[in-house]
Structures are given as C-alpha cells and as structure tokens.
C-alpha cells in the first residue's frame, strides 16, 4: 500500500464522517423544527399544571407586598389559560 492509497483511504474515511455529521445535524434540525418544539411546549404544559401555578402564585404572594397580589393572580390566570 503506497502513500497515495493511504491518502485516499483517509479521504474516504473523512468523507464518511462528514456525511454522518451532516445526517445527524439534519436530523436534529428536523426534530427542532418539527416535533421538537411542540414537544417542549407539551412538556411545559405537563409540568405547569393549575395546581403548580397556584403554588407558585402563593409563594410569590408570600414574598411580596399585598398590593402585588392582584397582579400575581392575573398572571396566574393567564398561565392557566395557556394550559387549556
């Protein structure tokens, strides 16, 4: 096996690696553009149940002045609407 053969073999291997990297990048991009983004929204909705929103709102109300409670309640209601 000569030097040219080794160089050609290395080029072939590098080309295969590049193709695999491009395939993986394309698959990741398709997931993010397609099901990936909606999957994240679904996961967020799953985690942000009305009960958890109420818990967070209660914790915020406990740490802020009473005049902020109405705003916290409005934000909590909007967050619950996103779950519908």
mmCIF file of the N, C-alpha and C atoms, coordinates in Angstrom:
data_MODEL
# 
_entry.id   MODEL 
# 
loop_
_atom_site.group_PDB 
_atom_site.id 
_atom_site.type_symbol 
_atom_site.label_atom_id 
_atom_site.label_alt_id 
_atom_site.label_comp_id 
_atom_site.label_asym_id 
_atom_site.label_entity_id 
_atom_site.label_seq_id 
_atom_site.pdbx_PDB_ins_code 
_atom_site.Cartn_x 
_atom_site.Cartn_y 
_atom_site.Cartn_z 
_atom_site.occupancy 
_atom_site.B_iso_or_equiv 
_atom_site.pdbx_formal_charge 
_atom_site.auth_seq_id 
_atom_site.auth_comp_id 
_atom_site.auth_asym_id 
_atom_site.auth_atom_id 
_atom_site.pdbx_PDB_model_num 
ATOM 1   N N  . UNK A 1 1  ? 0.863   -1.170 0.000  1.00 0.00 ? 1  UNK A N  1 
ATOM 2   C CA . UNK A 1 1  ? 0.000   0.000  0.000  1.00 0.00 ? 1  UNK A CA 1 
ATOM 3   C C  . UNK A 1 1  ? 0.907   1.230  0.000  1.00 0.00 ? 1  UNK A C  1 
ATOM 4   N N  . UNK A 1 2  ? 0.700   2.093  -0.996 1.00 0.00 ? 2  UNK A N  1 
ATOM 5   C CA . UNK A 1 2  ? 1.520   3.277  -1.138 1.00 0.00 ? 2  UNK A CA 1 
ATOM 6   C C  . UNK A 1 2  ? 0.930   4.471  -0.414 1.00 0.00 ? 2  UNK A C  1 
ATOM 7   N N  . UNK A 1 3  ? 1.659   5.545  -0.446 1.00 0.00 ? 3  UNK A N  1 
ATOM 8   C CA . UNK A 1 3  ? 1.229   6.779  0.210  1.00 0.00 ? 3  UNK A CA 1 
ATOM 9   C C  . UNK A 1 3  ? -0.074  7.286  -0.389 1.00 0.00 ? 3  UNK A C  1 
ATOM 10  N N  . UNK A 1 4  ? -0.210  7.206  -1.703 1.00 0.00 ? 4  UNK A N  1 
ATOM 11  C CA . UNK A 1 4  ? -1.443  7.640  -2.358 1.00 0.00 ? 4  UNK A CA 1 
ATOM 12  C C  . UNK A 1 4  ? -2.640  6.826  -1.869 1.00 0.00 ? 4  UNK A C  1 
ATOM 13  N N  . UNK A 1 5  ? -2.442  5.527  -1.697 1.00 0.00 ? 5  UNK A N  1 
ATOM 14  C CA . UNK A 1 5  ? -3.516  4.667  -1.197 1.00 0.00 ? 5  UNK A CA 1 
ATOM 15  C C  . UNK A 1 5  ? -3.934  5.080  0.211  1.00 0.00 ? 5  UNK A C  1 
ATOM 16  N N  . UNK A 1 6  ? -2.951  5.382  1.063  1.00 0.00 ? 6  UNK A N  1 
ATOM 17  C CA . UNK A 1 6  ? -3.245  5.814  2.431  1.00 0.00 ? 6  UNK A CA 1 
ATOM 18  C C  . UNK A 1 6  ? -3.993  7.140  2.436  1.00 0.00 ? 6  UNK A C  1 
ATOM 19  N N  . UNK A 1 7  ? -3.561  8.064  1.580  1.00 0.00 ? 7  UNK A N  1 
ATOM 20  C CA . UNK A 1 7  ? -4.220  9.370  1.498  1.00 0.00 ? 7  UNK A CA 1 
ATOM 21  C C  . UNK A 1 7  ? -5.659  9.204  1.024  1.00 0.00 ? 7  UNK A C  1 
ATOM 22  N N  . UNK A 1 8  ? -5.858  8.382  0.011  1.00 0.00 ? 8  UNK A N  1 
ATOM 23  C CA . UNK A 1 8  ? -7.211  8.154  -0.498 1.00 0.00 ? 8  UNK A CA 1 
ATOM 24  C C  . UNK A 1 8  ? -8.095  7.478  0.544  1.00 0.00 ? 8  UNK A C  1 
ATOM 25  N N  . UNK A 1 9  ? -7.514  6.533  1.280  1.00 0.00 ? 9  UNK A N  1 
ATOM 26  C CA . UNK A 1 9  ? -8.268  5.850  2.329  1.00 0.00 ? 9  UNK A CA 1 
ATOM 27  C C  . UNK A 1 9  ? -8.670  6.854  3.414  1.00 0.00 ? 9  UNK A C  1 
ATOM 28  N N  . UNK A 1 10 ? -7.758  7.749  3.793  1.00 0.00 ? 10 UNK A N  1 
ATOM 29  C CA . UNK A 1 10 ? -8.056  8.774  4.794  1.00 0.00 ? 10 UNK A CA 1 
ATOM 30  C C  . UNK A 1 10 ? -9.151  9.716  4.296  1.00 0.00 ? 10 UNK A C  1 
ATOM 31  N N  . UNK A 1 11 ? -9.090  10.096 3.031  1.00 0.00 ? 11 UNK A N  1 
ATOM 32  C CA . UNK A 1 11 ? -10.120 10.960 2.460  1.00 0.00 ? 11 UNK A CA 1 
ATOM 33  C C  . UNK A 1 11 ? -11.485 10.281 2.492  1.00 0.00 ? 11 UNK A C  1 
ATOM 34  N N  . UNK A 1 12 ? -11.502 8.992  2.158  1.00 0.00 ? 12 UNK A N  1 
ATOM 35  C CA . UNK A 1 12 ? -12.759 8.242  2.191  1.00 0.00 ? 12 UNK A CA 1 
ATOM 36  C C  . UNK A 1 12 ? -13.339 8.216  3.602  1.00 0.00 ? 12 UNK A C  1 
ATOM 37  N N  . UNK A 1 13 ? -12.481 7.941  4.575  1.00 0.00 ? 13 UNK A N  1 
ATOM 38  C CA . UNK A 1 13 ? -12.952 7.884  5.963  1.00 0.00 ? 13 UNK A CA 1 
ATOM 39  C C  . UNK A 1 13 ? -13.443 9.241  6.435  1.00 0.00 ? 13 UNK A C  1 
ATOM 40  N N  . UNK A 1 14 ? -12.721 10.295 6.099  1.00 0.00 ? 14 UNK A N  1 
ATOM 41  C CA . UNK A 1 14 ? -13.152 11.644 6.473  1.00 0.00 ? 14 UNK A CA 1 
ATOM 42  C C  . UNK A 1 14 ? -14.461 11.999 5.795  1.00 0.00 ? 14 UNK A C  1 
ATOM 43  N N  . UNK A 1 15 ? -14.622 11.616 4.558  1.00 0.00 ? 15 UNK A N  1 
ATOM 44  C CA . UNK A 1 15 ? -15.862 11.895 3.839  1.00 0.00 ? 15 UNK A CA 1 
ATOM 45  C C  . UNK A 1 15 ? -17.041 11.200 4.484  1.00 0.00 ? 15 UNK A C  1 
ATOM 46  N N  . UNK A 1 16 ? -16.836 9.953  4.916  1.00 0.00 ? 16 UNK A N  1 
ATOM 47  C CA . UNK A 1 16 ? -17.906 9.217  5.588  1.00 0.00 ? 16 UNK A CA 1 
ATOM 48  C C  . UNK A 1 16 ? -18.262 9.881  6.914  1.00 0.00 ? 16 UNK A C  1 
ATOM 49  N N  . UNK A 1 17 ? -17.253 10.341 7.636  1.00 0.00 ? 17 UNK A N  1 
ATOM 50  C CA . UNK A 1 17 ? -17.502 11.018 8.912  1.00 0.00 ? 17 UNK A CA 1 
ATOM 51  C C  . UNK A 1 17 ? -18.266 12.313 8.713  1.00 0.00 ? 17 UNK A C  1 
ATOM 52  N N  . UNK A 1 18 ? -17.909 13.026 7.660  1.00 0.00 ? 18 UNK A N  1 
ATOM 53  C CA . UNK A 1 18 ? -18.593 14.284 7.361  1.00 0.00 ? 18 UNK A CA 1 
ATOM 54  C C  . UNK A 1 18 ? -20.049 14.028 6.990  1.00 0.00 ? 18 UNK A C  1 
ATOM 55  N N  . UNK A 1 19 ? -20.288 12.980 6.189  1.00 0.00 ? 19 UNK A N  1 
ATOM 56  C CA . UNK A 1 19 ? -21.661 12.631 5.822  1.00 0.00 ? 19 UNK A CA 1 
ATOM 57  C C  . UNK A 1 19 ? -22.484 12.272 7.050  1.00 0.00 ? 19 UNK A C  1 
ATOM 58  N N  . UNK A 1 20 ? -21.899 11.516 7.960  1.00 0.00 ? 20 UNK A N  1 
ATOM 59  C CA . UNK A 1 20 ? -22.614 11.134 9.182  1.00 0.00 ? 20 UNK A CA 1 
ATOM 60  C C  . UNK A 1 20 ? -22.924 12.364 10.034 1.00 0.00 ? 20 UNK A C  1 
ATOM 61  N N  . UNK A 1 21 ? -21.966 13.285 10.124 1.00 0.00 ? 21 UNK A N  1 
ATOM 62  C CA . UNK A 1 21 ? -22.191 14.507 10.887 1.00 0.00 ? 21 UNK A CA 1 
ATOM 63  C C  . UNK A 1 21 ? -23.307 15.340 10.266 1.00 0.00 ? 21 UNK A C  1 
ATOM 64  N N  . UNK A 1 22 ? -23.328 15.422 8.938  1.00 0.00 ? 22 UNK A N  1 
ATOM 65  C CA . UNK A 1 22 ? -24.378 16.185 8.260  1.00 0.00 ? 22 UNK A CA 1 
ATOM 66  C C  . UNK A 1 22 ? -25.735 15.522 8.450  1.00 0.00 ? 22 UNK A C  1 
ATOM 67  N N  . UNK A 1 23 ? -25.766 14.185 8.394  1.00 0.00 ? 23 UNK A N  1 
ATOM 68  C CA . UNK A 1 23 ? -27.018 13.469 8.628  1.00 0.00 ? 23 UNK A CA 1 
ATOM 69  C C  . UNK A 1 23 ? -27.532 13.724 10.039 1.00 0.00 ? 23 UNK A C  1 
ATOM 70  N N  . UNK A 1 24 ? -26.637 13.671 11.015 1.00 0.00 ? 24 UNK A N  1 
ATOM 71  C CA . UNK A 1 24 ? -27.039 13.898 12.406 1.00 0.00 ? 24 UNK A CA 1 
ATOM 72  C C  . UNK A 1 24 ? -27.521 15.328 12.603 1.00 0.00 ? 24 UNK A C  1 
ATOM 73  N N  . UNK A 1 25 ? -26.826 16.281 11.983 1.00 0.00 ? 25 UNK A N  1 
ATOM 74  C CA . UNK A 1 25 ? -27.237 17.682 12.088 1.00 0.00 ? 25 UNK A CA 1 
ATOM 75  C C  . UNK A 1 25 ? -28.600 17.889 11.448 1.00 0.00 ? 25 UNK A C  1 
ATOM 76  N N  . UNK A 1 26 ? -28.813 17.282 10.306 1.00 0.00 ? 26 UNK A N  1 
ATOM 77  C CA . UNK A 1 26 ? -30.111 17.403 9.634  1.00 0.00 ? 26 UNK A CA 1 
ATOM 78  C C  . UNK A 1 26 ? -31.226 16.802 10.451 1.00 0.00 ? 26 UNK A C  1 
ATOM 79  N N  . UNK A 1 27 ? -30.968 15.648 11.084 1.00 0.00 ? 27 UNK A N  1 
ATOM 80  C CA . UNK A 1 27 ? -31.991 15.009 11.905 1.00 0.00 ? 27 UNK A CA 1 
ATOM 81  C C  . UNK A 1 27 ? -32.309 15.857 13.129 1.00 0.00 ? 27 UNK A C  1 
ATOM 82  N N  . UNK A 1 28 ? -31.288 16.439 13.742 1.00 0.00 ? 28 UNK A N  1 
ATOM 83  C CA . UNK A 1 28 ? -31.521 17.285 14.920 1.00 0.00 ? 28 UNK A CA 1 
ATOM 84  C C  . UNK A 1 28 ? -32.296 18.540 14.533 1.00 0.00 ? 28 UNK A C  1 
ATOM 85  N N  . UNK A 1 29 ? -31.966 19.119 13.381 1.00 0.00 ? 29 UNK A N  1 
ATOM 86  C CA . UNK A 1 29 ? -32.680 20.304 12.921 1.00 0.00 ? 29 UNK A CA 1 
ATOM 87  C C  . UNK A 1 29 ? -34.129 20.000 12.601 1.00 0.00 ? 29 UNK A C  1 
ATOM 88  N N  . UNK A 1 30 ? -34.369 18.837 12.021 1.00 0.00 ? 30 UNK A N  1 
ATOM 89  C CA . UNK A 1 30 ? -35.746 18.450 11.700 1.00 0.00 ? 30 UNK A CA 1 
ATOM 90  C C  . UNK A 1 30 ? -36.555 18.243 12.966 1.00 0.00 ? 30 UNK A C  1 
ATOM 91  N N  . UNK A 1 31 ? -35.926 17.678 13.986 1.00 0.00 ? 31 UNK A N  1 
ATOM 92  C CA . UNK A 1 31 ? -36.645 17.465 15.243 1.00 0.00 ? 31 UNK A CA 1 
ATOM 93  C C  . UNK A 1 31 ? -36.974 18.800 15.900 1.00 0.00 ? 31 UNK A C  1 
ATOM 94  N N  . UNK A 1 32 ? -36.024 19.725 15.885 1.00 0.00 ? 32 UNK A N  1 
ATOM 95  C CA . UNK A 1 32 ? -36.269 21.028 16.495 1.00 0.00 ? 32 UNK A CA 1 
ATOM 96  C C  . UNK A 1 32 ? -37.328 21.796 15.723 1.00 0.00 ? 32 UNK A C  1 
ATOM 97  N N  . UNK A 1 33 ? -37.300 21.680 14.399 1.00 0.00 ? 33 UNK A N  1 
ATOM 98  C CA . UNK A 1 33 ? -38.271 22.404 13.583 1.00 0.00 ? 33 UNK A CA 1 
ATOM 99  C C  . UNK A 1 33 ? -39.634 21.739 13.607 1.00 0.00 ? 33 UNK A C  1 
ATOM 100 N N  . UNK A 1 34 ? -39.644 20.439 13.737 1.00 0.00 ? 34 UNK A N  1 
ATOM 101 C CA . UNK A 1 34 ? -40.905 19.709 13.690 1.00 0.00 ? 34 UNK A CA 1 
ATOM 102 C C  . UNK A 1 34 ? -41.407 19.377 15.072 1.00 0.00 ? 34 UNK A C  1 
ATOM 103 N N  . UNK A 1 35 ? -41.188 18.157 15.488 1.00 0.00 ? 35 UNK A N  1 
ATOM 104 C CA . UNK A 1 35 ? -41.738 17.683 16.748 1.00 0.00 ? 35 UNK A CA 1 
ATOM 105 C C  . UNK A 1 35 ? -41.025 18.198 17.971 1.00 0.00 ? 35 UNK A C  1 
ATOM 106 N N  . UNK A 1 36 ? -39.782 18.634 17.832 1.00 0.00 ? 36 UNK A N  1 
ATOM 107 C CA . UNK A 1 36 ? -39.016 19.049 18.994 1.00 0.00 ? 36 UNK A CA 1 
ATOM 108 C C  . UNK A 1 36 ? -39.616 20.243 19.709 1.00 0.00 ? 36 UNK A C  1 
ATOM 109 N N  . UNK A 1 37 ? -39.985 21.269 18.950 1.00 0.00 ? 37 UNK A N  1 
ATOM 110 C CA . UNK A 1 37 ? -40.534 22.477 19.555 1.00 0.00 ? 37 UNK A CA 1 
ATOM 111 C C  . UNK A 1 37 ? -41.882 22.199 20.202 1.00 0.00 ? 37 UNK A C  1 
ATOM 112 N N  . UNK A 1 38 ? -42.733 21.477 19.509 1.00 0.00 ? 38 UNK A N  1 
ATOM 113 C CA . UNK A 1 38 ? -44.037 21.176 20.093 1.00 0.00 ? 38 UNK A CA 1 
ATOM 114 C C  . UNK A 1 38 ? -43.884 20.230 21.277 1.00 0.00 ? 38 UNK A C  1 
ATOM 115 N N  . UNK A 1 39 ? -42.863 19.381 21.220 1.00 0.00 ? 39 UNK A N  1 
ATOM 116 C CA . UNK A 1 39 ? -42.593 18.501 22.352 1.00 0.00 ? 39 UNK A CA 1 
ATOM 117 C C  . UNK A 1 39 ? -42.216 19.293 23.592 1.00 0.00 ? 39 UNK A C  1 
ATOM 118 N N  . UNK A 1 40 ? -41.469 20.375 23.401 1.00 0.00 ? 40 UNK A N  1 
ATOM 119 C CA . UNK A 1 40 ? -41.095 21.229 24.535 1.00 0.00 ? 40 UNK A CA 1 
ATOM 120 C C  . UNK A 1 40 ? -42.318 21.931 25.106 1.00 0.00 ? 40 UNK A C  1 
ATOM 121 N N  . UNK A 1 41 ? -43.200 22.377 24.244 1.00 0.00 ? 41 UNK A N  1 
ATOM 122 C CA . UNK A 1 41 ? -44.422 23.038 24.709 1.00 0.00 ? 41 UNK A CA 1 
ATOM 123 C C  . UNK A 1 41 ? -45.283 22.044 25.487 1.00 0.00 ? 41 UNK A C  1 
ATOM 124 N N  . UNK A 1 42 ? -45.401 20.834 24.947 1.00 0.00 ? 42 UNK A N  1 
ATOM 125 C CA . UNK A 1 42 ? -46.183 19.805 25.643 1.00 0.00 ? 42 UNK A CA 1 
ATOM 126 C C  . UNK A 1 42 ? -45.585 19.491 27.006 1.00 0.00 ? 42 UNK A C  1 
ATOM 127 N N  . UNK A 1 43 ? -44.263 19.417 27.081 1.00 0.00 ? 43 UNK A N  1 
ATOM 128 C CA . UNK A 1 43 ? -43.591 19.132 28.357 1.00 0.00 ? 43 UNK A CA 1 
ATOM 129 C C  . UNK A 1 43 ? -43.826 20.275 29.345 1.00 0.00 ? 43 UNK A C  1 
ATOM 130 N N  . UNK A 1 44 ? -43.763 21.501 28.862 1.00 0.00 ? 44 UNK A N  1 
ATOM 131 C CA . UNK A 1 44 ? -44.016 22.656 29.730 1.00 0.00 ? 44 UNK A CA 1 
ATOM 132 C C  . UNK A 1 44 ? -45.440 22.626 30.264 1.00 0.00 ? 44 UNK A C  1 
ATOM 133 N N  . UNK A 1 45 ? -46.395 22.303 29.388 1.00 0.00 ? 45 UNK A N  1 
ATOM 134 C CA . UNK A 1 45 ? -47.790 22.226 29.830 1.00 0.00 ? 45 UNK A CA 1 
ATOM 135 C C  . UNK A 1 45 ? -47.976 21.120 30.858 1.00 0.00 ? 45 UNK A C  1 
ATOM 136 N N  . UNK A 1 46 ? -47.261 20.024 30.654 1.00 0.00 ? 46 UNK A N  1 
ATOM 137 C CA . UNK A 1 46 ? -47.345 18.905 31.594 1.00 0.00 ? 46 UNK A CA 1 
ATOM 138 C C  . UNK A 1 46 ? -46.837 19.314 32.976 1.00 0.00 ? 46 UNK A C  1 
ATOM 139 N N  . UNK A 1 47 ? -45.749 20.070 32.990 1.00 0.00 ? 47 UNK A N  1 
ATOM 140 C CA . UNK A 1 47 ? -45.150 20.478 34.261 1.00 0.00 ? 47 UNK A CA 1 
ATOM 141 C C  . UNK A 1 47 ? -45.904 21.630 34.920 1.00 0.00 ? 47 UNK A C  1 
ATOM 142 N N  . UNK A 1 48 ? -46.490 22.495 34.120 1.00 0.00 ? 48 UNK A N  1 
ATOM 143 C CA . UNK A 1 48 ? -47.182 23.672 34.658 1.00 0.00 ? 48 UNK A CA 1 
ATOM 144 C C  . UNK A 1 48 ? -48.674 23.399 34.808 1.00 0.00 ? 48 UNK A C  1 
ATOM 145 N N  . UNK A 1 49 ? -49.006 22.548 35.731 1.00 0.00 ? 49 UNK A N  1 
ATOM 146 C CA . UNK A 1 49 ? -50.415 22.271 35.996 1.00 0.00 ? 49 UNK A CA 1 
ATOM 147 C C  . UNK A 1 49 ? -51.013 23.449 36.751 1.00 0.00 ? 49 UNK A C  1 
ATOM 148 N N  . UNK A 1 50 ? -52.340 23.524 36.773 1.00 0.00 ? 50 UNK A N  1 
ATOM 149 C CA . UNK A 1 50 ? -53.007 24.602 37.502 1.00 0.00 ? 50 UNK A CA 1 
ATOM 150 C C  . UNK A 1 50 ? -52.604 24.593 38.974 1.00 0.00 ? 50 UNK A C  1 
ATOM 151 N N  . UNK A 1 51 ? -52.441 23.404 39.523 1.00 0.00 ? 51 UNK A N  1 
ATOM 152 C CA . UNK A 1 51 ? -52.050 23.300 40.936 1.00 0.00 ? 51 UNK A CA 1 
ATOM 153 C C  . UNK A 1 51 ? -50.665 23.896 41.162 1.00 0.00 ? 51 UNK A C  1 
ATOM 154 N N  . UNK A 1 52 ? -49.739 23.603 40.283 1.00 0.00 ? 52 UNK A N  1 
ATOM 155 C CA . UNK A 1 52 ? -48.385 24.159 40.426 1.00 0.00 ? 52 UNK A CA 1 
ATOM 156 C C  . UNK A 1 52 ? -48.383 25.664 40.220 1.00 0.00 ? 52 UNK A C  1 
ATOM 157 N N  . UNK A 1 53 ? -49.186 26.135 39.289 1.00 0.00 ? 53 UNK A N  1 
ATOM 158 C CA . UNK A 1 53 ? -49.286 27.586 39.073 1.00 0.00 ? 53 UNK A CA 1 
ATOM 159 C C  . UNK A 1 53 ? -49.796 28.249 40.344 1.00 0.00 ? 53 UNK A C  1 
ATOM 160 N N  . UNK A 1 54 ? -50.815 27.652 40.979 1.00 0.00 ? 54 UNK A N  1 
ATOM 161 C CA . UNK A 1 54 ? -51.339 28.195 42.238 1.00 0.00 ? 54 UNK A CA 1 
ATOM 162 C C  . UNK A 1 54 ? -50.277 28.171 43.337 1.00 0.00 ? 54 UNK A C  1 
ATOM 163 N N  . UNK A 1 55 ? -49.473 27.111 43.375 1.00 0.00 ? 55 UNK A N  1 
ATOM 164 C CA . UNK A 1 55 ? -48.408 27.030 44.381 1.00 0.00 ? 55 UNK A CA 1 
ATOM 165 C C  . UNK A 1 55 ? -47.381 28.137 44.186 1.00 0.00 ? 55 UNK A C  1 
ATOM 166 N N  . UNK A 1 56 ? -46.989 28.352 42.949 1.00 0.00 ? 56 UNK A N  1 
ATOM 167 C CA . UNK A 1 56 ? -46.011 29.405 42.651 1.00 0.00 ? 56 UNK A CA 1 
ATOM 168 C C  . UNK A 1 56 ? -46.602 30.769 42.969 1.00 0.00 ? 56 UNK A C  1 
ATOM 169 N N  . UNK A 1 57 ? -47.854 30.981 42.584 1.00 0.00 ? 57 UNK A N  1 
ATOM 170 C CA . UNK A 1 57 ? -48.505 32.263 42.868 1.00 0.00 ? 57 UNK A CA 1 
ATOM 171 C C  . UNK A 1 57 ? -48.568 32.501 44.372 1.00 0.00 ? 57 UNK A C  1 
ATOM 172 N N  . UNK A 1 58 ? -48.891 31.465 45.124 1.00 0.00 ? 58 UNK A N  1 
ATOM 173 C CA . UNK A 1 58 ? -48.937 31.594 46.582 1.00 0.00 ? 58 UNK A CA 1 
ATOM 174 C C  . UNK A 1 58 ? -47.573 31.930 47.166 1.00 0.00 ? 58 UNK A C  1 
ATOM 175 N N  . UNK A 1 59 ? -46.535 31.293 46.637 1.00 0.00 ? 59 UNK A N  1 
ATOM 176 C CA . UNK A 1 59 ? -45.181 31.578 47.122 1.00 0.00 ? 59 UNK A CA 1 
ATOM 177 C C  . UNK A 1 59 ? -44.779 33.010 46.812 1.00 0.00 ? 59 UNK A C  1 
ATOM 178 N N  . UNK A 1 60 ? -45.139 33.485 45.615 1.00 0.00 ? 60 UNK A N  1 
ATOM 179 C CA . UNK A 1 60 ? -44.823 34.870 45.242 1.00 0.00 ? 60 UNK A CA 1 
ATOM 180 C C  . UNK A 1 60 ? -45.581 35.840 46.137 1.00 0.00 ? 60 UNK A C  1 
ATOM 181 N N  . UNK A 1 61 ? -46.859 35.553 46.376 1.00 0.00 ? 61 UNK A N  1 
ATOM 182 C CA . UNK A 1 61 ? -47.653 36.425 47.247 1.00 0.00 ? 61 UNK A CA 1 
ATOM 183 C C  . UNK A 1 61 ? -47.085 36.475 48.655 1.00 0.00 ? 61 UNK A C  1 
ATOM 184 N N  . UNK A 1 62 ? -46.532 35.367 49.095 1.00 0.00 ? 62 UNK A N  1 
ATOM 185 C CA . UNK A 1 62 ? -45.944 35.325 50.439 1.00 0.00 ? 62 UNK A CA 1 
ATOM 186 C C  . UNK A 1 62 ? -44.676 36.157 50.571 1.00 0.00 ? 62 UNK A C  1 
ATOM 187 N N  . UNK A 1 63 ? -44.031 36.442 49.464 1.00 0.00 ? 63 UNK A N  1 
ATOM 188 C CA . UNK A 1 63 ? -42.755 37.171 49.493 1.00 0.00 ? 63 UNK A CA 1 
ATOM 189 C C  . UNK A 1 63 ? -42.885 38.623 49.032 1.00 0.00 ? 63 UNK A C  1 
ATOM 190 N N  . UNK A 1 64 ? -44.038 38.989 48.523 1.00 0.00 ? 64 UNK A N  1 
ATOM 191 C CA . UNK A 1 64 ? -44.210 40.345 48.003 1.00 0.00 ? 64 UNK A CA 1 
ATOM 192 C C  . UNK A 1 64 ? -45.271 41.084 48.809 1.00 0.00 ? 64 UNK A C  1 
ATOM 193 N N  . UNK A 1 65 ? -45.310 42.425 48.687 1.00 0.00 ? 65 UNK A N  1 
ATOM 194 C CA . UNK A 1 65 ? -46.334 43.194 49.395 1.00 0.00 ? 65 UNK A CA 1 
ATOM 195 C C  . UNK A 1 65 ? -47.741 42.840 48.901 1.00 0.00 ? 65 UNK A C  1 
ATOM 196 N N  . UNK A 1 66 ? -48.721 43.066 49.749 1.00 0.00 ? 66 UNK A N  1 
ATOM 197 C CA . UNK A 1 66 ? -50.102 42.699 49.433 1.00 0.00 ? 66 UNK A CA 1 
ATOM 198 C C  . UNK A 1 66 ? -50.651 43.420 48.200 1.00 0.00 ? 66 UNK A C  1 
ATOM 199 N N  . UNK A 1 67 ? -50.153 44.615 47.904 1.00 0.00 ? 67 UNK A N  1 
ATOM 200 C CA . UNK A 1 67 ? -50.673 45.334 46.748 1.00 0.00 ? 67 UNK A CA 1 
ATOM 201 C C  . UNK A 1 67 ? -50.260 44.682 45.416 1.00 0.00 ? 67 UNK A C  1 
ATOM 202 N N  . UNK A 1 68 ? -49.399 43.687 45.456 1.00 0.00 ? 68 UNK A N  1 
ATOM 203 C CA . UNK A 1 68 ? -48.963 42.965 44.253 1.00 0.00 ? 68 UNK A CA 1 
ATOM 204 C C  . UNK A 1 68 ? -49.846 41.732 43.998 1.00 0.00 ? 68 UNK A C  1 
ATOM 205 N N  . UNK A 1 69 ? -50.618 41.320 44.988 1.00 0.00 ? 69 UNK A N  1 
ATOM 206 C CA . UNK A 1 69 ? -51.409 40.090 44.883 1.00 0.00 ? 69 UNK A CA 1 
ATOM 207 C C  . UNK A 1 69 ? -52.326 40.056 43.661 1.00 0.00 ? 69 UNK A C  1 
ATOM 208 N N  . UNK A 1 70 ? -52.955 41.164 43.332 1.00 0.00 ? 70 UNK A N  1 
ATOM 209 C CA . UNK A 1 70 ? -53.875 41.199 42.191 1.00 0.00 ? 70 UNK A CA 1 
ATOM 210 C C  . UNK A 1 70 ? -53.129 40.933 40.880 1.00 0.00 ? 70 UNK A C  1 
ATOM 211 N N  . UNK A 1 71 ? -51.944 41.485 40.755 1.00 0.00 ? 71 UNK A N  1 
ATOM 212 C CA . UNK A 1 71 ? -51.140 41.267 39.551 1.00 0.00 ? 71 UNK A CA 1 
ATOM 213 C C  . UNK A 1 71 ? -50.721 39.805 39.461 1.00 0.00 ? 71 UNK A C  1 
ATOM 214 N N  . UNK A 1 72 ? -50.304 39.228 40.583 1.00 0.00 ? 72 UNK A N  1 
ATOM 215 C CA . UNK A 1 72 ? -49.901 37.821 40.618 1.00 0.00 ? 72 UNK A CA 1 
ATOM 216 C C  . UNK A 1 72 ? -51.078 36.940 40.213 1.00 0.00 ? 72 UNK A C  1 
ATOM 217 N N  . UNK A 1 73 ? -52.263 37.266 40.714 1.00 0.00 ? 73 UNK A N  1 
ATOM 218 C CA . UNK A 1 73 ? -53.456 36.489 40.365 1.00 0.00 ? 73 UNK A CA 1 
ATOM 219 C C  . UNK A 1 73 ? -53.750 36.573 38.861 1.00 0.00 ? 73 UNK A C  1 
ATOM 220 N N  . UNK A 1 74 ? -53.593 37.757 38.270 1.00 0.00 ? 74 UNK A N  1 
ATOM 221 C CA . UNK A 1 74 ? -53.829 37.927 36.837 1.00 0.00 ? 74 UNK A CA 1 
ATOM 222 C C  . UNK A 1 74 ? -52.841 37.096 36.016 1.00 0.00 ? 74 UNK A C  1 
ATOM 223 N N  . UNK A 1 75 ? -51.586 37.128 36.399 1.00 0.00 ? 75 UNK A N  1 
ATOM 224 C CA . UNK A 1 75 ? -50.559 36.360 35.681 1.00 0.00 ? 75 UNK A CA 1 
ATOM 225 C C  . UNK A 1 75 ? -50.834 34.865 35.821 1.00 0.00 ? 75 UNK A C  1 
ATOM 226 N N  . UNK A 1 76 ? -51.230 34.436 37.015 1.00 0.00 ? 76 UNK A N  1 
ATOM 227 C CA . UNK A 1 76 ? -51.535 33.020 37.243 1.00 0.00 ? 76 UNK A CA 1 
ATOM 228 C C  . UNK A 1 76 ? -52.717 32.580 36.378 1.00 0.00 ? 76 UNK A C  1 
ATOM 229 N N  . UNK A 1 77 ? -53.725 33.420 36.265 1.00 0.00 ? 77 UNK A N  1 
ATOM 230 C CA . UNK A 1 77 ? -54.880 33.077 35.431 1.00 0.00 ? 77 UNK A CA 1 
ATOM 231 C C  . UNK A 1 77 ? -54.491 32.972 33.961 1.00 0.00 ? 77 UNK A C  1 
ATOM 232 N N  . UNK A 1 78 ? -53.632 33.876 33.491 1.00 0.00 ? 78 UNK A N  1 
ATOM 233 C CA . UNK A 1 78 ? -53.161 33.810 32.105 1.00 0.00 ? 78 UNK A CA 1 
ATOM 234 C C  . UNK A 1 78 ? -52.366 32.521 31.883 1.00 0.00 ? 78 UNK A C  1 
ATOM 235 N N  . UNK A 1 79 ? -51.551 32.161 32.841 1.00 0.00 ? 79 UNK A N  1 
ATOM 236 C CA . UNK A 1 79 ? -50.764 30.921 32.717 1.00 0.00 ? 79 UNK A CA 1 
ATOM 237 C C  . UNK A 1 79 ? -51.691 29.707 32.654 1.00 0.00 ? 79 UNK A C  1 
ATOM 238 N N  . UNK A 1 80 ? -52.745 29.730 33.419 1.00 0.00 ? 80 UNK A N  1 
ATOM 239 C CA . UNK A 1 80 ? -53.704 28.608 33.394 1.00 0.00 ? 80 UNK A CA 1 
ATOM 240 C C  . UNK A 1 80 ? -54.432 28.544 32.048 1.00 0.00 ? 80 UNK A C  1 
ATOM 241 N N  . UNK A 1 81 ? -54.687 29.701 31.445 1.00 0.00 ? 81 UNK A N  1 
ATOM 242 C CA . UNK A 1 81 ? -55.341 29.724 30.127 1.00 0.00 ? 81 UNK A CA 1 
ATOM 243 C C  . UNK A 1 81 ? -54.473 29.061 29.068 1.00 0.00 ? 81 UNK A C  1 
ATOM 244 N N  . UNK A 1 82 ? -53.161 29.173 29.193 1.00 0.00 ? 82 UNK A N  1 
ATOM 245 C CA . UNK A 1 82 ? -52.263 28.540 28.228 1.00 0.00 ? 82 UNK A CA 1 
ATOM 246 C C  . UNK A 1 82 ? -52.340 27.020 28.325 1.00 0.00 ? 82 UNK A C  1 
ATOM 247 N N  . UNK A 1 83 ? -52.767 26.512 29.454 1.00 0.00 ? 83 UNK A N  1 
ATOM 248 C CA . UNK A 1 83 ? -52.881 25.061 29.629 1.00 0.00 ? 83 UNK A CA 1 
ATOM 249 C C  . UNK A 1 83 ? -54.132 24.500 28.981 1.00 0.00 ? 83 UNK A C  1 
ATOM 250 N N  . UNK A 1 84 ? -55.094 25.354 28.676 1.00 0.00 ? 84 UNK A N  1 
ATOM 251 C CA . UNK A 1 84 ? -56.342 24.860 28.087 1.00 0.00 ? 84 UNK A CA 1 
ATOM 252 C C  . UNK A 1 84 ? -56.188 24.441 26.663 1.00 0.00 ? 84 UNK A C  1 
# 
